[in-house]
Structures are given as C-alpha cells and as structure tokens.
Amino acid sequence: MRWDSLRLADDPSVEGGAPRPLLPRGAVTRTFDTPEFRGLTFHEVTCRSALNKVPDASPVPFRWTINPYRGCSMSCTYCFARKTHEYLDLDSGTDFDTQIVVKTNVGEVLRRELRRPSWAGEHVAMGTNVDCYQRAEGRYQLMRDIIPALTEVANPFSILTKGALILRDLDLLTRAADVTDVSAALSIGSVDRELRALVEPGAPPPRRRLEVVRRLTDAGIPTGVLMAPVLPYLTDDDEQIDATVAAISATGATYVSPIVLHLRPGAREWWTRWLRDQHPELIVAYARLYRRGSYADPDYQSDVTARVRAAAERHGVGRTSSGRWRTSHEAARTRRPGPAEASPPTQLSLL
C-alpha cells in the first residue's frame, strides 16, 4: 500500500477546493490508493484524553465513552453526530462521510487514564457517537489496542456498531469477558436491504449484521439489537416490523430495543434533503410528526414500541439465546433481558 498524498493539516499548500479542517497543529492528512479507502481522507491527530465524560444532564445510561474517530464512512443519512463535524469547519454532509479524524494514540492515552488512582472503573460505552468499526478501523486497528487496555484492568465495557469488522476482535472480546462485563449491540433498523443501501450506504447489509449477532452470541458475548432507527412511513408497518423481529430472534439476540428516528440539527437537513429526493410525498407527514422538534410525536413512538414488543413476544426474542456465559463472573448475572424488552426513554438519545 502506498500513500496517494501526505501533508500536514496546517500546510498552506492545499489542493484547490479541498477542505481545511480545524485540527491541532502537526496533524497529518493521508489518502490511500486501495479501493476500500478510495474517496476517504484521514486526518491523523494525537489526543490528550481518551475517556470522555458524558454531561451530567444527559439521559443516556452511561457516564463514560471512548470515540477513536470523528466522522464516519458508514454514511448514515440520519446520523445525529453529523453536527459535530461543523466544529471542525467541515460540513455535516459529504465531509462527515469522507473526512475522518483518527486519534492515533488513543490506546496509549487510555492506558494512562485507566491506571489513575482517581479512575473508579466505571462502565465505558463505545460506538455511541460514530461507529468504531467503520472502514478506517480496518487500516488503523485502534480497537485492537483499546480492548486490551480495558481488559488489563478488568474494566467493564460495551460496544455498539453496525460493522462486521467487530468479528476480527472476537478473540479480544472473549478474553475480556473472562475478567469483566462485556456486551455488544448491533444496530439493525430493518431487513429491507434496498432501503438500507440508500440510507446507510457505507454499512454492511442487514443480513450480514444479523450474522454478526449470531457469531457473538455463539461465542458467549451477550449481544442485543437496537432496532434503530425505525423510519416513519418507510420501515414501520406491521409486516416489516414482524420480518425484522423474526430475523433478530433467529440470531439468539438477548433483546431487541426499537428506537424511532430522531432528527437533530445537522442530521435533519440531510435527511430532509434525502426525503425530498426519494419520497417527496412524505415531506408534509414528517413535518407534522416532528413538529415538536427532534423527536417524533410521543404517541407514535409508543405505538411503534408496542408493536415491536408484541412481535418480540411472538418470536421469542431472548428465549432462543444459548444462555452460555464465558465464566462464573458472567454466570453470576441473574437477570437476562426479557423477550420483548422495549427501549427505555434514555435510549432515545443514543442513536
């Protein structure tokens, strides 16, 4: 493999029209000539901290995260994290999909932070902002350093992803599960492959993600599915919900949690543009459904949750799980999620 280009981010001699992200001085920008990375630009930076504290006012059920990347080549049209790219003086659309910031020293920094006397060993969530198993991970392999760092101090963690690349690290995950609480979740909003190819063009197809759930659960890693996002008027009818939940049940997933699409500033503009191009007949219906802001009408959310719950009960989500745990540490758990576990309100802010 060779570099197509290599330059410092603060180099004034930048190609015409290329973005000039606001990155630390000395950051290195690279492009690769291999097909899987074509069209992507990677900005290599060093970070001062790896553990990110979630604001106290946030409703999410965790306090600490690790985000080895900014920007995401999964290119999900609806992604709530798009707005964060604007802080780098990049746009929340194409730049978010193609201009990826890579924290090259994140594993090294994480090891230092985990060994501080002040660190209390709290649960760490990964994949909650952008996907840590996006295509960049195939080149930089940051998770191959992050997971062992957490394992060395038996720090509990979870991973949310759409990426099949997580299976590369199955050896590390099972090793970590021998000493601490480890869990995973795959985001699978529907099994409509054609639609998903339009709204998540950089992500593996749904059936591939279902295979990942099966592989993880077979290996003893508790793995659930966030049925997220459910797209109003596109993937929310009874037939599609039933087909998706049935497919999830067959994987042995420990739970399914539906999350209706929400549209924060940044994501809302790009989703509306996509909707106007692909389904202009839904523009008025979406304006009505999201008239209160980023979240769909509460009654609509409750209806979707109830129908997913009913489907999960029919198909026995959770009851088909192997029930095998890696160690006595895992076996000490006495409660498994019910077959129709619905997403608590806090999860509505997760995706």
C-alpha positions in Angstrom: 0.0 0.0 0.0 1.3 3.5 -0.7 0.1 7.0 0.1 -1.7 8.9 -2.6 -1.0 12.0 -0.7 0.5 13.1 2.6 0.6 16.6 4.1 0.3 18.4 7.4 -3.1 19.7 8.1 -1.6 23.2 8.7 0.2 23.1 5.4 -0.9 26.2 3.4 -0.3 24.4 0.1 -3.6 22.6 -0.1 -5.3 21.4 -3.3 -7.9 23.8 -4.7 -11.3 23.1 -3.2 -10.0 20.7 -0.5 -11.4 21.2 3.0 -9.2 22.8 5.6 -10.4 21.2 8.9 -9.6 22.9 12.2 -7.2 20.3 13.6 -4.3 20.5 16.0 -1.1 21.8 14.6 1.0 18.9 13.2 -1.9 16.7 12.3 -1.2 14.6 9.3 -3.7 14.1 6.4 -3.5 10.9 4.3 -5.3 9.3 1.5 -4.9 5.7 0.4 -4.9 4.2 -3.1 -6.7 1.0 -2.2 -10.3 0.6 -3.4 -11.8 0.2 0.1 -10.5 3.6 1.2 -10.9 5.5 -2.1 -12.6 8.8 -1.7 -11.8 9.0 2.0 -9.4 11.4 3.7 -7.9 10.5 7.0 -6.7 13.2 9.4 -4.3 11.7 12.0 -4.2 13.5 15.3 -2.9 12.8 18.8 -5.4 13.2 21.6 -4.9 14.4 25.1 -7.7 12.3 26.6 -9.4 9.0 25.6 -12.2 8.8 28.1 -15.0 11.3 27.5 -17.3 12.1 30.4 -21.0 12.4 29.4 -22.6 15.6 30.6 -24.5 15.1 33.9 -27.7 16.3 32.3 -27.6 13.7 29.6 -30.3 11.0 29.8 -28.1 8.2 28.5 -27.5 5.3 30.9 -23.6 5.6 30.9 -21.2 8.2 32.1 -18.1 7.5 30.0 -17.4 6.9 26.3 -14.4 6.4 24.0 -14.5 7.7 20.5 -11.4 6.8 18.5 -12.8 8.5 15.3 -14.7 11.6 14.3 -16.7 11.4 11.1 -18.0 8.1 9.8 -17.8 6.3 6.5 -21.0 4.3 7.3 -22.6 7.4 5.8 -25.9 7.0 7.5 -28.0 9.9 6.2 -29.8 10.3 9.5 -26.8 10.2 11.8 -27.2 12.5 14.8 -23.4 13.1 15.1 -23.2 14.9 11.8 -23.4 18.3 13.5 -20.1 17.7 15.3 -18.2 18.0 12.1 -19.1 21.6 11.8 -17.0 22.3 14.9 -14.0 21.3 12.7 -15.1 23.8 10.0 -16.3 20.9 7.8 -19.8 20.3 6.6 -22.2 17.8 8.2 -22.9 16.1 4.9 -20.3 14.8 2.5 -17.4 15.9 4.7 -18.8 13.9 7.7 -18.9 10.8 5.4 -15.4 11.2 3.9 -13.2 13.4 6.2 -12.3 11.0 9.0 -10.4 12.2 12.1 -8.2 9.4 13.6 -6.9 9.6 17.1 -3.8 7.6 16.5 -2.6 7.4 20.2 -5.9 6.7 21.8 -4.9 3.3 23.2 -1.7 4.7 24.8 -3.6 7.6 26.4 -6.4 5.2 27.6 -3.9 3.0 29.4 -2.6 6.0 31.4 -6.1 7.2 32.3 -7.3 3.8 33.4 -4.4 3.5 35.8 -5.0 6.8 37.5 -6.0 6.5 41.2 -9.0 8.7 40.5 -10.4 6.3 37.9 -13.2 4.3 39.6 -13.5 1.6 36.9 -16.9 2.7 35.6 -18.6 1.2 32.6 -17.3 2.6 29.3 -19.5 2.7 26.2 -18.1 2.7 22.6 -19.8 3.4 19.3 -22.2 5.9 20.8 -21.1 8.8 18.7 -19.6 7.4 15.4 -19.0 3.7 14.6 -15.7 2.5 16.0 -15.8 -0.4 13.4 -16.1 1.8 10.3 -13.8 1.3 7.4 -11.0 3.3 9.0 -10.6 0.7 11.7 -9.5 -1.8 9.1 -6.4 0.3 8.5 -5.7 1.9 11.9 -6.8 -1.0 14.2 -7.3 1.3 17.2 -9.8 -1.1 18.8 -7.0 -3.8 18.9 -5.3 -1.5 21.4 -8.4 -0.2 23.2 -9.9 -3.5 24.1 -6.7 -5.0 25.7 -6.2 -1.7 27.6 -9.7 -2.2 29.2 -9.1 -5.9 29.7 -5.8 -5.4 31.6 -7.6 -3.5 34.4 -10.9 -5.6 34.1 -12.9 -2.5 33.2 -16.4 -3.2 32.0 -17.4 -2.0 28.6 -19.9 -2.3 25.8 -19.8 -1.7 22.0 -22.5 -0.5 19.7 -21.8 -1.0 16.0 -23.1 -1.7 12.5 -19.8 -3.1 11.5 -19.0 -6.7 10.8 -15.3 -5.9 11.5 -16.1 -6.4 15.2 -15.7 -10.2 14.5 -12.0 -9.5 13.8 -11.7 -8.8 17.5 -13.7 -11.8 18.8 -10.5 -13.2 20.4 -10.1 -9.9 22.3 -13.7 -9.8 23.3 -13.8 -13.3 24.7 -10.6 -12.7 26.6 -12.1 -9.5 28.1 -15.3 -11.4 29.0 -13.3 -13.8 31.1 -12.4 -10.9 33.5 -15.2 -8.3 33.3 -18.6 -7.5 32.0 -18.6 -7.2 28.2 -21.6 -6.8 25.9 -22.3 -5.7 22.4 -25.2 -4.4 20.4 -25.8 -4.3 16.6 -27.9 -1.5 15.1 -30.4 -3.1 12.7 -33.4 -0.9 11.9 -34.9 -3.2 9.3 -34.1 -6.1 7.0 -35.1 -4.1 3.9 -31.7 -4.3 2.1 -32.6 -2.0 -0.8 -33.8 0.8 1.5 -30.8 0.3 3.9 -28.4 0.6 0.9 -29.9 4.1 0.3 -29.8 5.4 3.8 -26.8 3.6 5.2 -24.6 3.1 2.0 -21.4 2.5 3.9 -22.7 0.0 6.3 -22.9 -3.8 5.9 -26.3 -5.1 4.7 -28.7 -6.1 7.4 -28.3 -9.8 6.9 -24.6 -9.5 7.4 -25.2 -7.7 10.7 -27.6 -10.4 11.8 -24.8 -13.0 11.2 -22.6 -10.9 13.4 -25.1 -11.1 16.2 -25.2 -14.8 15.9 -21.4 -15.2 15.9 -21.1 -13.0 19.0 -23.9 -14.8 20.9 -22.4 -18.2 20.0 -19.1 -17.0 21.4 -20.8 -16.2 24.7 -20.8 -12.4 24.3 -24.2 -11.0 25.4 -25.4 -9.2 22.3 -28.7 -7.4 21.6 -30.1 -5.5 18.7 -31.1 -1.8 18.7 -33.8 -1.8 16.1 -32.7 1.7 15.1 -33.8 3.7 13.6 -37.3 2.8 12.8 -38.0 5.1 9.8 -41.6 6.6 10.0 -43.7 5.5 7.0 -40.8 3.6 5.5 -40.0 0.7 7.8 -42.8 0.9 10.4 -45.6 -1.1 9.0 -46.6 -4.4 10.8 -45.2 -6.6 8.0 -41.8 -5.0 8.1 -41.6 -4.9 11.9 -42.5 -8.6 12.1 -40.0 -9.6 9.5 -37.2 -7.7 11.2 -38.0 -9.0 14.7 -38.3 -12.6 13.4 -34.8 -12.3 11.8 -33.4 -10.8 15.1 -34.9 -13.7 17.1 -33.2 -16.3 14.9 -29.8 -14.8 15.8 -30.2 -15.6 19.5 -30.1 -11.9 20.4 -30.6 -11.2 24.1 -33.0 -8.4 23.4 -34.4 -6.0 20.8 -34.9 -2.3 21.5 -36.8 -0.2 19.0 -35.7 3.4 18.6 -37.7 5.7 16.3 -35.7 8.0 14.0 -34.9 11.4 15.6 -33.7 14.4 13.7 -31.3 16.7 15.5 -30.0 19.8 13.8 -27.4 18.8 11.2 -28.9 15.4 10.6 -32.4 16.9 10.0 -31.2 18.9 7.0 -29.6 16.0 5.3 -32.4 13.6 6.0 -34.9 16.1 4.7 -32.9 16.6 1.5 -32.8 12.8 1.0 -36.6 12.6 1.7 -37.3 15.3 -0.8 -35.3 13.4 -3.5 -36.6 9.9 -2.7 -40.0 10.3 -1.1 -41.3 13.9 -1.6 -44.8 12.6 -0.8 -43.7 12.2 2.9 -42.4 15.8 3.5 -45.7 17.0 4.9 -46.2 13.9 7.1 -42.7 14.3 8.5 -43.2 18.0 9.2 -46.3 17.0 11.2 -44.7 14.1 13.0 -41.6 16.1 14.1 -43.4 19.4 14.7 -42.2 19.5 18.3 -38.5 19.2 17.4 -36.0 16.4 17.1 -38.2 13.6 18.3 -41.3 12.1 16.7 -44.6 12.5 18.4 -44.7 10.5 21.7 -47.9 8.7 20.7 -46.2 7.5 17.5 -43.2 6.3 19.5 -45.4 4.4 21.9 -47.2 2.8 19.1 -44.1 1.6 17.4 -42.7 0.3 20.7 -45.9 -1.6 21.5 -45.9 -3.3 18.1 -42.2 -4.3 18.3 -42.9 -5.6 21.8 -45.8 -7.7 20.5 -43.6 -9.1 17.7 -40.8 -9.9 20.1 -43.2 -11.9 22.3 -44.5 -13.8 19.3 -41.0 -14.7 18.1 -39.4 -15.2 21.5 -36.6 -12.8 21.3 -34.2 -13.7 24.1 -35.7 -17.1 24.7 -33.6 -18.6 21.8 -30.3 -17.4 23.2 -27.8 -20.0 24.1 -27.6 -18.9 27.7 -23.9 -19.8 27.8 -21.6 -17.4 29.6 -17.9 -17.2 29.3 -17.1 -17.6 33.0 -18.6 -17.8 36.5 -18.3 -14.0 36.5 -20.8 -13.8 33.7 -22.9 -16.6 35.2 -23.4 -14.5 38.3 -25.9 -12.5 36.4 -29.3 -13.5 37.5 -31.4 -11.4 35.1 -31.5 -11.5 31.4 -33.4 -9.0 29.3 -37.0 -10.2 28.7 -38.0 -11.4 25.2 -39.7 -8.1 24.5 -37.6 -5.6 26.2 -38.5 -2.1 25.0 -36.1 0.7 24.8 -36.2 2.9 27.9 -36.6 6.6 27.3 -32.9 7.2 27.8 -32.0 5.2 24.7 -33.9 7.6 22.5 -30.9 9.8 22.7 -28.4 7.2 21.8 -28.8 7.0 18.1 
